[in-house]
Amino acid sequence: MDSFQQIVESLLFATDASRALFQLSRGDDRFPIRAEAVRRGFQQIRHGKVPSDTVDLEALERGKAMLVENEAEIPGLSGVKARMVAPLLDEEGLKGWISVHADAPRSWTSEARLALETARAEASALLAANSKRRLPMNGDELRVAAVQTILDGVRQALGVQRCTYRRPVLSAYAFPVAFESRAEGINSLLGDFTIIQTGQPVINLLLSTRAQVVQDDCSTASSEPVFHTMLAHYGGMRAQIVTPFIVGDELKGVLSIHELRHTRDWTEEEKKFGAAAVQMIGTLFEQDLG
């Protein structure tokens, strides 16, 4: 997973927010979203047009301290009722900011403010370290690129709309999506924590059988309400293949292949293809890159 994404996801839970964002300058007046995490049904905004007037850039740069709003009505940010914004500055000025949004007015606690300050320090240190590197990527980033290439290849080869790979990288949430490949127009699950994985029928089945779960018709695969809520939130998913990566007795990763358009009779070749892909990805994370 991208390091900035990890910072934002941890911040989301540490502040009990509904959305966490990291926006980074492109060297001009634009500050696109570099990482985002949401829950409680909040929609991600990083893949659309981000309003440019949601933050007073001059005040943020001039103040050099975090902006705290316990009650806020912000044009262009639907559903946001409170927020905190922490600027990232260097000797050249404003480089970006990290913010958290709440879905109701609140008095941000000292713990939440400390979590935001910690996230700002981590992001600033990461930016500083990256600026000093001689190579364009390090070993971890090379692994990330390899995983992304595999996921893109699986999605395109099977003609599906989305592939995700989950890993146990957060203490506050079981097996978040760490990587994904999406067709154009398909909603992102990376950074989306609205659906709780604990107790989901597919996860329970994976843990009990330790084997690949194949659903040709998701609508009939389970009668549990939490499962159908998940199907709807994931874009009306119609069929899927879910394959675990297990080392010893430990579940280390989960590859999901999502068909959103129609039911599908998955072939043996397609099932084996998913199994091969999860072994490739899982093995990459078993390597010590020093």
N, C-alpha and C positions, 0 to 999 in steps of 0.2 A: 504494500500500500504506500502511496505517496506520503512523505513525512508531514507535509502541511495538512493533508487530509486527516492524519492521525491526531495532530494537535487540535484541530477543530472538533473532531468527534469526541475526544476526551473532554474538551471545554463544554460541549453541549450538555453532558451529564453532570459535570462538576458545578455548573451554574443553574441546573434545572431549567434550562431555557427551551424554547420551541424551535429556535433556529440559531446556528452559529455560522459565521462567515469570515473568510479571510480574503481581502481584496488587495491586489498588488498593482502598482503602477507599471504601465508599459513604457514609461519614459516620456509620456505626453500628458494630456489632461484626462486620460481614461484610466479607470481603476477596475478592470474586470475581476470577476470572482475567481479566485485561484482554488478555493476549497469551500465546501459547504456541507452542513449536516442538519437534518430536520427530524422532528417527531411530532406526535399529537396531531397528525393530519396536515401539518404545514406543507405547502408545496415548495419544491426547490425552485429557485429563480436563476441559478447560474447558467442554465441553458437557454434563457430568453434574454430580452433586452433589459438590462439593469438600469433603473432610474438614476440619473446623474445628479439629482438635486436632493438626495436623501441625507447627505452629510454636508455641513458647512466646512469646506476644505480649509479655508483660510483660518477659521476659528480653531479647527483641529490642529493645524500646524503651529499656530501661534500659541495656543494654550499648552501644548505638550503633555497634557494630562488627559485621562479618560473622561469622556462625556457620559454622564449618568442621567437617564431620564426614567423616572418612576411612573410617569403617565405620559404617553405620546400618541399623537395622531400624525402619522408620517405619510404625506402624499406619495403614492407609488408603492407603498409597502402594506398591502392589504393584510389586516388581521393583527398587525403589530401594535401592542398597547404600551409596551415599555421596552427600553433597550439600554445597552452600554456599548460604548465605542472606545477602543484604545488605539491611538495612532502609533505607527512604526516610523521612526525618524532616524536620519543619520545626518552627517555634516552637510549634506546637499539638500536636506529638507524632507518632506513627507514622501515616504515610499509606499505607504498603504495603511491598512488598519484591520483590526480584528473586532468583530462586533457580535453581540448576542441579542436575540429578540425574544420577547415574551408575548404570550397570547392574551394576557390580562395585566392590568396595572399592578405594580408590585414595588415594594421597597427592597432594592437589591441588598443582600446581606454582605457583611464583611468577607465571608467565605467566598461568595460569588465574585466579589471585586478582586480578591486575592487570586482566584482561579484565572480570571481574565488577565491580570498582571503577569501571572506565570506563563500563560500562553503567549502573551506579547514578547516576553523575554526569550522563550523558546524559539518563536518564529524569527525574531531579530538575530539570534545567534545562528540559526540555520541560514538565513540570508547572508550574514557576514561570512560564514564558512564557505558557502557556495561561491561567493565573489572571489575567494582566494584560490579556488581550485585551478589546476592547470589543465585537467582533462574535463571534457564536457559532461561526463557522467562517472559515477563511482560504481562499485560492484553491486550494491543494492539496487541502484537505478537500472543497471543492466539487467538484473533479474526481473525487475518490474516490466521492462520493455519486452523481455522474453515471454512473460506470462500474458501480457497484453496481445502479443502476436499469436500465441496459441489460442486464446479466447476468440480473437477476430477470425482466425482460421476455422475454428469449430463452427462458429455462427454462420459463416459464409458457406462452408462445405455442406452443412445440414439445411441451409436455407431457412433458419429460424430468425426470430426477431430479437432475442436477447440471450446472452450467456453470462452467468455470474460465477465467481469463485469466492466462497466464504472461508474465513479463518478466525480462530479464537484469539483476537488481538485486543479486545476490550474487556475489562473486568465488569463493566456495568451492563453489558449486552452480549448475549451468547451468539457467536458466529455471525458477525456483521458481514455484509458484502465488502470485500476488500478490492475486488477487481470486477469489471464488467465490460461487455461488448454489446452495443445496442444498434439496431437499425435506426435510420432517420425517423424522428417523430415518436420514438418509443420512450416512455418515461424512465428516468434513471432510478435505480435502487441503491446506487453507491451513495452512502451518507444518509439514507432514509431509514429511520428507526421507528416509524409509526407501528409497523407490524412486529410484535414480540415473537421471537422464534421459539422460546421455551414453551413447550406444550403443543406445538404445531404437530399434526398427525404425521407429516412426512419426516420431521426430525425424530419423532418418537420411533417411527418404523426403522429409520436408519440406525438408531442406537440399539434397537432390539435385534434386528436381523444382520446388521453390519454388512449390508449388501445394497446394490443399486436398486432404486425405486423407479419404476416405469409406470407412467399414467398416460394411457391413450386418450382418455376422456376425463379431465379433471372434475367436471361437474358431478360425476357419479363416484369419484374416488373416495369421498368421505362425506358424511352428513353433518359433521361438526361445524357450528357457526363460525368459529375462528378460522377454519380452513377456507370457507367461502368469502369471508371478509378479506382474507389474504389474496384470494384469486381476483377479486374486484380491484383491490388496491394495486395489484401487480399488472393491471391493464386488461382484465378479463381473460386471464390465462386459460387456455383450452387443453393443452397437453404438455407434459414435461418428462424429462429424464433427470434424475438426481442421483449423483454418484459420490460416495464418500471416499476420502483418502485416509486410511487407517494405518498407524504405525504401532505395532504391538497391541496394546489394549486402548490406545488413545486415538480419538477422532481428531485429525489434524486439519482437515479441509473438506469442503463440499462443492462440487461442480454441478450447477443447475443449467439445463438447456430448456428454454421456454418457447413454446409455440403458442402465439396469441391469436391466430386467425381462425383455426378450426381444430377439430379433433384429429388425431393422427395415429395410424398404426405403425409404431416404431419398429424398424427392422432389426434383426440380429446384428447386422453390420453397423447400424447406427448406434446401437447399445454398446458394442465393442469399441466403437470410435470414441464415445464419451468416456469409457473406462480407460482407454489409452491416454486420452487427454488429461484426465485427473492424475494419472500416475506421473506424467511428465511435469505437470505443474507442482504437484506435491513434492516430488523429488527435488525440484529447484529450491524449495524452502528447507530441505534437509541438509543442504550444502552450507558449510561454514565459509563465508566469504572474507573472514578476517576483519 
